[in-house]
């Protein structure tokens, strides 16, 4: 995977009030704002990977 150095990350304990998980759902934005995503998750991820691949490290 991109950026994998072979060493597992070390995490500090969670701080009080810190979210354990976050998941976004565009349904409320569609309902209240009329917003709809113009890029699929697959297309967006492919575009980001292509952008990084085009740049030297």
PDB file of N, CA, C and O in Angstrom:
ATOM      1  N   UNK A   1       0.838  -1.188   0.000  1.00  0.00           N
ATOM      2  CA  UNK A   1       0.000   0.000   0.000  1.00  0.00           C
ATOM      3  C   UNK A   1       0.872   1.237   0.000  1.00  0.00           C
ATOM      4  O   UNK A   1       2.026   1.190   0.426  1.00  0.00           O
ATOM      5  N   UNK A   2       0.340   2.313  -0.464  1.00  0.00           N
ATOM      6  CA  UNK A   2       1.082   3.567  -0.520  1.00  0.00           C
ATOM      7  C   UNK A   2       1.486   3.998   0.876  1.00  0.00           C
ATOM      8  O   UNK A   2       0.661   4.038   1.789  1.00  0.00           O
ATOM      9  N   UNK A   3       2.754   4.317   1.037  1.00  0.00           N
ATOM     10  CA  UNK A   3       3.244   4.808   2.308  1.00  0.00           C
ATOM     11  C   UNK A   3       3.508   3.746   3.355  1.00  0.00           C
ATOM     12  O   UNK A   3       3.837   4.093   4.489  1.00  0.00           O
ATOM     13  N   UNK A   4       3.382   2.491   3.036  1.00  0.00           N
ATOM     14  CA  UNK A   4       3.598   1.438   4.018  1.00  0.00           C
ATOM     15  C   UNK A   4       5.084   1.214   4.205  1.00  0.00           C
ATOM     16  O   UNK A   4       5.786   0.876   3.252  1.00  0.00           O
ATOM     17  N   UNK A   5       5.569   1.399   5.418  1.00  0.00           N
ATOM     18  CA  UNK A   5       6.982   1.240   5.712  1.00  0.00           C
ATOM     19  C   UNK A   5       7.313  -0.089   6.359  1.00  0.00           C
ATOM     20  O   UNK A   5       8.463  -0.310   6.740  1.00  0.00           O
ATOM     21  N   UNK A   6       6.352  -0.973   6.494  1.00  0.00           N
ATOM     22  CA  UNK A   6       6.610  -2.276   7.071  1.00  0.00           C
ATOM     23  C   UNK A   6       6.491  -2.315   8.586  1.00  0.00           C
ATOM     24  O   UNK A   6       6.630  -3.384   9.180  1.00  0.00           O
ATOM     25  N   UNK A   7       6.241  -1.187   9.222  1.00  0.00           N
ATOM     26  CA  UNK A   7       6.114  -1.132  10.668  1.00  0.00           C
ATOM     27  C   UNK A   7       4.696  -0.704  11.026  1.00  0.00           C
ATOM     28  O   UNK A   7       4.159   0.249  10.462  1.00  0.00           O
ATOM     29  N   UNK A   8       4.110  -1.415  11.957  1.00  0.00           N
ATOM     30  CA  UNK A   8       2.748  -1.077  12.379  1.00  0.00           C
ATOM     31  C   UNK A   8       2.770   0.220  13.186  1.00  0.00           C
ATOM     32  O   UNK A   8       3.703   0.446  13.957  1.00  0.00           O
ATOM     33  N   UNK A   9       1.763   1.072  13.024  1.00  0.00           N
ATOM     34  CA  UNK A   9       1.727   2.319  13.795  1.00  0.00           C
ATOM     35  C   UNK A   9       1.468   2.056  15.273  1.00  0.00           C
ATOM     36  O   UNK A   9       0.861   1.048  15.636  1.00  0.00           O
ATOM     37  N   UNK A  10       1.926   2.956  16.111  1.00  0.00           N
ATOM     38  CA  UNK A  10       1.677   2.902  17.545  1.00  0.00           C
ATOM     39  C   UNK A  10       0.684   4.004  17.879  1.00  0.00           C
ATOM     40  O   UNK A  10       0.904   5.163  17.527  1.00  0.00           O
ATOM     41  N   UNK A  11      -0.387   3.662  18.542  1.00  0.00           N
ATOM     42  CA  UNK A  11      -1.433   4.622  18.867  1.00  0.00           C
ATOM     43  C   UNK A  11      -1.429   4.931  20.355  1.00  0.00           C
ATOM     44  O   UNK A  11      -1.257   4.034  21.181  1.00  0.00           O
ATOM     45  N   UNK A  12      -1.616   6.183  20.693  1.00  0.00           N
ATOM     46  CA  UNK A  12      -1.770   6.601  22.086  1.00  0.00           C
ATOM     47  C   UNK A  12      -3.197   6.283  22.521  1.00  0.00           C
ATOM     48  O   UNK A  12      -4.079   6.106  21.680  1.00  0.00           O
ATOM     49  N   UNK A  13      -3.425   6.209  23.826  1.00  0.00           N
ATOM     50  CA  UNK A  13      -4.801   5.975  24.290  1.00  0.00           C
ATOM     51  C   UNK A  13      -5.722   7.114  23.840  1.00  0.00           C
ATOM     52  O   UNK A  13      -5.288   8.255  23.683  1.00  0.00           O
ATOM     53  N   UNK A  14      -6.978   6.786  23.641  1.00  0.00           N
ATOM     54  CA  UNK A  14      -7.958   7.794  23.229  1.00  0.00           C
ATOM     55  C   UNK A  14      -8.121   8.841  24.325  1.00  0.00           C
ATOM     56  O   UNK A  14      -8.069   8.532  25.515  1.00  0.00           O
ATOM     57  N   UNK A  15      -8.317  10.076  23.902  1.00  0.00           N
ATOM     58  CA  UNK A  15      -8.560  11.163  24.853  1.00  0.00           C
ATOM     59  C   UNK A  15     -10.039  11.188  25.213  1.00  0.00           C
ATOM     60  O   UNK A  15     -10.871  10.720  24.435  1.00  0.00           O
ATOM     61  N   UNK A  16     -10.378  11.725  26.376  1.00  0.00           N
ATOM     62  CA  UNK A  16     -11.795  11.805  26.756  1.00  0.00           C
ATOM     63  C   UNK A  16     -12.605  12.553  25.693  1.00  0.00           C
ATOM     64  O   UNK A  16     -12.219  13.638  25.257  1.00  0.00           O
ATOM     65  N   UNK A  17     -13.717  11.969  25.287  1.00  0.00           N
ATOM     66  CA  UNK A  17     -14.589  12.588  24.303  1.00  0.00           C
ATOM     67  C   UNK A  17     -14.198  12.348  22.862  1.00  0.00           C
ATOM     68  O   UNK A  17     -14.909  12.778  21.953  1.00  0.00           O
ATOM     69  N   UNK A  18     -13.079  11.669  22.628  1.00  0.00           N
ATOM     70  CA  UNK A  18     -12.631  11.417  21.257  1.00  0.00           C
ATOM     71  C   UNK A  18     -13.532  10.379  20.586  1.00  0.00           C
ATOM     72  O   UNK A  18     -13.919   9.388  21.206  1.00  0.00           O
ATOM     73  N   UNK A  19     -13.859  10.616  19.316  1.00  0.00           N
ATOM     74  CA  UNK A  19     -14.689   9.673  18.568  1.00  0.00           C
ATOM     75  C   UNK A  19     -13.914   8.395  18.286  1.00  0.00           C
ATOM     76  O   UNK A  19     -12.741   8.443  17.913  1.00  0.00           O
ATOM     77  N   UNK A  20     -14.566   7.259  18.463  1.00  0.00           N
ATOM     78  CA  UNK A  20     -13.938   5.979  18.145  1.00  0.00           C
ATOM     79  C   UNK A  20     -14.112   5.648  16.664  1.00  0.00           C
ATOM     80  O   UNK A  20     -13.320   4.900  16.091  1.00  0.00           O
ATOM     81  N   UNK A  21     -15.149   6.206  16.052  1.00  0.00           N
ATOM     82  CA  UNK A  21     -15.456   5.887  14.656  1.00  0.00           C
ATOM     83  C   UNK A  21     -16.247   7.043  14.060  1.00  0.00           C
ATOM     84  O   UNK A  21     -17.031   7.697  14.748  1.00  0.00           O
ATOM     85  N   UNK A  22     -16.034   7.278  12.794  1.00  0.00           N
ATOM     86  CA  UNK A  22     -16.779   8.320  12.093  1.00  0.00           C
ATOM     87  C   UNK A  22     -17.146   7.803  10.710  1.00  0.00           C
ATOM     88  O   UNK A  22     -16.286   7.309   9.981  1.00  0.00           O
ATOM     89  N   UNK A  23     -18.404   7.912  10.350  1.00  0.00           N
ATOM     90  CA  UNK A  23     -18.863   7.488   9.026  1.00  0.00           C
ATOM     91  C   UNK A  23     -19.777   8.572   8.470  1.00  0.00           C
ATOM     92  O   UNK A  23     -20.686   9.046   9.152  1.00  0.00           O
ATOM     93  N   UNK A  24     -19.526   8.952   7.239  1.00  0.00           N
ATOM     94  CA  UNK A  24     -20.315  10.010   6.619  1.00  0.00           C
ATOM     95  C   UNK A  24     -21.395   9.418   5.727  1.00  0.00           C
ATOM     96  O   UNK A  24     -21.188   8.399   5.068  1.00  0.00           O
ATOM     97  N   UNK A  25     -22.544  10.071   5.717  1.00  0.00           N
ATOM     98  CA  UNK A  25     -23.663   9.651   4.880  1.00  0.00           C
ATOM     99  C   UNK A  25     -24.189  10.885   4.151  1.00  0.00           C
ATOM    100  O   UNK A  25     -24.699  11.802   4.795  1.00  0.00           O
ATOM    101  N   UNK A  26     -24.077  10.929   2.824  1.00  0.00           N
ATOM    102  CA  UNK A  26     -24.516  12.116   2.090  1.00  0.00           C
ATOM    103  C   UNK A  26     -26.035  12.266   1.999  1.00  0.00           C
ATOM    104  O   UNK A  26     -26.515  13.237   1.413  1.00  0.00           O
ATOM    105  N   UNK A  27     -26.799  11.337   2.561  1.00  0.00           N
ATOM    106  CA  UNK A  27     -28.260  11.389   2.441  1.00  0.00           C
ATOM    107  C   UNK A  27     -28.842  12.657   3.065  1.00  0.00           C
ATOM    108  O   UNK A  27     -29.772  13.239   2.506  1.00  0.00           O
ATOM    109  N   UNK A  28     -28.316  13.098   4.210  1.00  0.00           N
ATOM    110  CA  UNK A  28     -28.849  14.308   4.850  1.00  0.00           C
ATOM    111  C   UNK A  28     -28.522  15.550   4.033  1.00  0.00           C
ATOM    112  O   UNK A  28     -29.338  16.467   3.947  1.00  0.00           O
ATOM    113  N   UNK A  29     -27.335  15.587   3.432  1.00  0.00           N
ATOM    114  CA  UNK A  29     -26.987  16.727   2.575  1.00  0.00           C
ATOM    115  C   UNK A  29     -27.906  16.766   1.358  1.00  0.00           C
ATOM    116  O   UNK A  29     -28.306  17.842   0.912  1.00  0.00           O
ATOM    117  N   UNK A  30     -28.237  15.606   0.828  1.00  0.00           N
ATOM    118  CA  UNK A  30     -29.164  15.541  -0.308  1.00  0.00           C
ATOM    119  C   UNK A  30     -30.545  16.026   0.121  1.00  0.00           C
ATOM    120  O   UNK A  30     -31.177  16.814  -0.583  1.00  0.00           O
ATOM    121  N   UNK A  31     -31.009  15.556   1.269  1.00  0.00           N
ATOM    122  CA  UNK A  31     -32.345  15.900   1.753  1.00  0.00           C
ATOM    123  C   UNK A  31     -32.475  17.393   2.065  1.00  0.00           C
ATOM    124  O   UNK A  31     -33.445  18.029   1.651  1.00  0.00           O
ATOM    125  N   UNK A  32     -31.514  17.949   2.786  1.00  0.00           N
ATOM    126  CA  UNK A  32     -31.631  19.326   3.264  1.00  0.00           C
ATOM    127  C   UNK A  32     -31.040  20.367   2.318  1.00  0.00           C
ATOM    128  O   UNK A  32     -31.492  21.512   2.299  1.00  0.00           O
ATOM    129  N   UNK A  33     -30.045  19.984   1.541  1.00  0.00           N
ATOM    130  CA  UNK A  33     -29.348  20.956   0.702  1.00  0.00           C
ATOM    131  C   UNK A  33     -29.503  20.706  -0.791  1.00  0.00           C
ATOM    132  O   UNK A  33     -29.144  21.549  -1.612  1.00  0.00           O
ATOM    133  N   UNK A  34     -30.046  19.527  -1.139  1.00  0.00           N
ATOM    134  CA  UNK A  34     -30.150  19.172  -2.550  1.00  0.00           C
ATOM    135  C   UNK A  34     -28.811  18.785  -3.164  1.00  0.00           C
ATOM    136  O   UNK A  34     -28.678  18.729  -4.387  1.00  0.00           O
ATOM    137  N   UNK A  35     -27.811  18.517  -2.310  1.00  0.00           N
ATOM    138  CA  UNK A  35     -26.468  18.193  -2.785  1.00  0.00           C
ATOM    139  C   UNK A  35     -26.386  16.719  -3.178  1.00  0.00           C
ATOM    140  O   UNK A  35     -26.906  15.853  -2.474  1.00  0.00           O
ATOM    141  N   UNK A  36     -25.742  16.446  -4.286  1.00  0.00           N
ATOM    142  CA  UNK A  36     -25.468  15.071  -4.695  1.00  0.00           C
ATOM    143  C   UNK A  36     -23.999  14.976  -5.097  1.00  0.00           C
ATOM    144  O   UNK A  36     -23.475  15.896  -5.724  1.00  0.00           O
ATOM    145  N   UNK A  37     -23.333  13.887  -4.751  1.00  0.00           N
ATOM    146  CA  UNK A  37     -21.927  13.734  -5.134  1.00  0.00           C
ATOM    147  C   UNK A  37     -21.800  13.579  -6.642  1.00  0.00           C
ATOM    148  O   UNK A  37     -22.625  12.915  -7.271  1.00  0.00           O
ATOM    149  N   UNK A  38     -20.781  14.181  -7.219  1.00  0.00           N
ATOM    150  CA  UNK A  38     -20.582  14.092  -8.668  1.00  0.00           C
ATOM    151  C   UNK A  38     -19.506  13.078  -9.027  1.00  0.00           C
ATOM    152  O   UNK A  38     -19.297  12.787 -10.205  1.00  0.00           O
ATOM    153  N   UNK A  39     -18.825  12.540  -8.028  1.00  0.00           N
ATOM    154  CA  UNK A  39     -17.790  11.534  -8.245  1.00  0.00           C
ATOM    155  C   UNK A  39     -18.093  10.338  -7.358  1.00  0.00           C
ATOM    156  O   UNK A  39     -18.398  10.498  -6.176  1.00  0.00           O
ATOM    157  N   UNK A  40     -18.007   9.139  -7.927  1.00  0.00           N
ATOM    158  CA  UNK A  40     -18.202   7.941  -7.112  1.00  0.00           C
ATOM    159  C   UNK A  40     -16.969   7.724  -6.240  1.00  0.00           C
ATOM    160  O   UNK A  40     -15.901   8.270  -6.519  1.00  0.00           O
ATOM    161  N   UNK A  41     -17.117   6.941  -5.203  1.00  0.00           N
ATOM    162  CA  UNK A  41     -15.986   6.627  -4.330  1.00  0.00           C
ATOM    163  C   UNK A  41     -14.865   5.964  -5.121  1.00  0.00           C
ATOM    164  O   UNK A  41     -13.696   6.312  -4.954  1.00  0.00           O
ATOM    165  N   UNK A  42     -15.216   5.011  -5.981  1.00  0.00           N
ATOM    166  CA  UNK A  42     -14.200   4.319  -6.787  1.00  0.00           C
ATOM    167  C   UNK A  42     -13.464   5.281  -7.711  1.00  0.00           C
ATOM    168  O   UNK A  42     -12.238   5.232  -7.809  1.00  0.00           O
ATOM    169  N   UNK A  43     -14.206   6.159  -8.393  1.00  0.00           N
ATOM    170  CA  UNK A  43     -13.572   7.123  -9.301  1.00  0.00           C
ATOM    171  C   UNK A  43     -12.716   8.127  -8.534  1.00  0.00           C
ATOM    172  O   UNK A  43     -11.626   8.486  -8.979  1.00  0.00           O
ATOM    173  N   UNK A  44     -13.203   8.573  -7.396  1.00  0.00           N
ATOM    174  CA  UNK A  44     -12.441   9.518  -6.585  1.00  0.00           C
ATOM    175  C   UNK A  44     -11.154   8.909  -6.066  1.00  0.00           C
ATOM    176  O   UNK A  44     -10.104   9.551  -6.105  1.00  0.00           O
ATOM    177  N   UNK A  45     -11.221   7.668  -5.576  1.00  0.00           N
ATOM    178  CA  UNK A  45     -10.018   6.996  -5.083  1.00  0.00           C
ATOM    179  C   UNK A  45      -9.019   6.786  -6.215  1.00  0.00           C
ATOM    180  O   UNK A  45      -7.818   6.971  -6.020  1.00  0.00           O
ATOM    181  N   UNK A  46      -9.497   6.404  -7.391  1.00  0.00           N
ATOM    182  CA  UNK A  46      -8.610   6.212  -8.543  1.00  0.00           C
ATOM    183  C   UNK A  46      -7.945   7.528  -8.936  1.00  0.00           C
ATOM    184  O   UNK A  46      -6.764   7.540  -9.282  1.00  0.00           O
ATOM    185  N   UNK A  47      -8.682   8.628  -8.889  1.00  0.00           N
ATOM    186  CA  UNK A  47      -8.116   9.938  -9.234  1.00  0.00           C
ATOM    187  C   UNK A  47      -7.043  10.355  -8.234  1.00  0.00           C
ATOM    188  O   UNK A  47      -6.011  10.902  -8.624  1.00  0.00           O
ATOM    189  N   UNK A  48      -7.278  10.104  -6.955  1.00  0.00           N
ATOM    190  CA  UNK A  48      -6.276  10.444  -5.932  1.00  0.00           C
ATOM    191  C   UNK A  48      -5.018   9.607  -6.127  1.00  0.00           C
ATOM    192  O   UNK A  48      -3.909  10.138  -6.066  1.00  0.00           O
ATOM    193  N   UNK A  49      -5.175   8.320  -6.360  1.00  0.00           N
ATOM    194  CA  UNK A  49      -4.007   7.458  -6.578  1.00  0.00           C
ATOM    195  C   UNK A  49      -3.241   7.874  -7.824  1.00  0.00           C
ATOM    196  O   UNK A  49      -2.010   7.872  -7.820  1.00  0.00           O
ATOM    197  N   UNK A  50      -3.949   8.230  -8.887  1.00  0.00           N
ATOM    198  CA  UNK A  50      -3.288   8.689 -10.111  1.00  0.00           C
ATOM    199  C   UNK A  50      -2.537   9.991  -9.860  1.00  0.00           C
ATOM    200  O   UNK A  50      -1.435  10.177 -10.375  1.00  0.00           O
ATOM    201  N   UNK A  51      -3.117  10.886  -9.080  1.00  0.00           N
ATOM    202  CA  UNK A  51      -2.470  12.158  -8.762  1.00  0.00           C
ATOM    203  C   UNK A  51      -1.152  11.905  -8.034  1.00  0.00           C
ATOM    204  O   UNK A  51      -0.133  12.508  -8.372  1.00  0.00           O
ATOM    205  N   UNK A  52      -1.164  11.017  -7.037  1.00  0.00           N
ATOM    206  CA  UNK A  52       0.063  10.709  -6.305  1.00  0.00           C
ATOM    207  C   UNK A  52       1.075   9.990  -7.190  1.00  0.00           C
ATOM    208  O   UNK A  52       2.277  10.235  -7.081  1.00  0.00           O
ATOM    209  N   UNK A  53       0.602   9.109  -8.062  1.00  0.00           N
ATOM    210  CA  UNK A  53       1.508   8.355  -8.939  1.00  0.00           C
ATOM    211  C   UNK A  53       2.225   9.274  -9.923  1.00  0.00           C
ATOM    212  O   UNK A  53       3.334   8.958 -10.353  1.00  0.00           O
ATOM    213  N   UNK A  54       1.625  10.392 -10.288  1.00  0.00           N
ATOM    214  CA  UNK A  54       2.223  11.336 -11.234  1.00  0.00           C
ATOM    215  C   UNK A  54       3.263  12.248 -10.600  1.00  0.00           C
ATOM    216  O   UNK A  54       3.921  13.011 -11.308  1.00  0.00           O
ATOM    217  N   UNK A  55       3.424  12.185  -9.298  1.00  0.00           N
ATOM    218  CA  UNK A  55       4.356  13.072  -8.611  1.00  0.00           C
ATOM    219  C   UNK A  55       5.541  12.294  -8.059  1.00  0.00           C
ATOM    220  O   UNK A  55       5.380  11.193  -7.534  1.00  0.00           O
ATOM    221  N   UNK A  56       6.734  12.873  -8.182  1.00  0.00           N
ATOM    222  CA  UNK A  56       7.910  12.181  -7.638  1.00  0.00           C
ATOM    223  C   UNK A  56       7.867  12.159  -6.111  1.00  0.00           C
ATOM    224  O   UNK A  56       7.272  13.029  -5.476  1.00  0.00           O
ATOM    225  N   UNK A  57       8.497  11.166  -5.553  1.00  0.00           N
ATOM    226  CA  UNK A  57       8.522  11.058  -4.089  1.00  0.00           C
ATOM    227  C   UNK A  57       9.690  11.797  -3.502  1.00  0.00           C
ATOM    228  O   UNK A  57       9.863  11.810  -2.283  1.00  0.00           O
TER     229      UNK A  57
END
